[in-house]
Amino acid sequence: MQNRSGKLKTLVKICGLRTVDDALRAVELGADAVGFVVAPTSPRHIDFQKALEIASHMLSHIRSHKTAHSSSTSAKNLSLANTSTPVLVIRSWSEVPWEQLQHWPGSIQVYEAMGGPNRKRIFACSIDETNTLQHCPHEQITALLMDAPNAGAGDGWNWSRPSSSWTNQLPLILAGGLTPDNIAQAISQTCPWAVDVSSGVESSRGVKDFTKVRDFIEAARGAQSKLTTSVASASVNTFEQL
């Protein structure tokens, strides 16, 4: 994937936000996607209706800002004019009724490949699970989030690309133990389409530290300028297109 300057660009997803203010702050700092976790076992859990309200408010704010500042070229206005997509994060399709999922305005990320409504989804799984799959497990999967062996725990690992050849056909989102200090190394080792962070930018469990969020995004943007190759899908430029 390339940006307008022709350089490779790694997208950034900030996950586990629980309030409107936090979501808007992440957008202002340049997040390409904002994740809302409705999995009941997560310390970042919020219920689906609250996630929907926050996502709708966030998108409305972005649209109104674009309209109000369409003629402005200041750096501040450009940062808010970026597209940022709400991503619903679930462990299993049973966590949210199908009739509610149809109202979600962004992408859906799920750790359960099979089942679910007839709509596109990001499939999340551990590197070990990815390497055992010989084929893409569902036709509606449009991106692969690859996590550490202990998926969802925020543990660090060696950030290697999956060995299964089918994964090269999907945009790869790298997750697991990422922080502002190691994100550049992780990007250089895997050349992902996007990176996902939650615990690595927190001051305490479930509480985002927006200085760390800013540093993470800046480090990821800096790392992309050093990439010389990309295995990302050239036809997908934003989370909104998944």
Secondary structure, DSSP 8 states (H G I E B T S, - for coil): -B-TTS-B--EEEEE---SHHHHHHHHHTT-SEEEEE--TTSTT---HHHHHHHHHHHHHHHHHHHHHTTT---HHHHHHHS--EEEEEES-GGGS-HHHHTT--SEEEES--S-S-SS-EEEEEEHHHHHH-SS-S-TTEEEEEEE-SSTTS---------S-GGGGGS-EEE-SS--TTTHHHHHHHH--SEEEESGGGEEETTEE-HHHHHHHHHHHHHHHTT-----S-TT--SGGG-
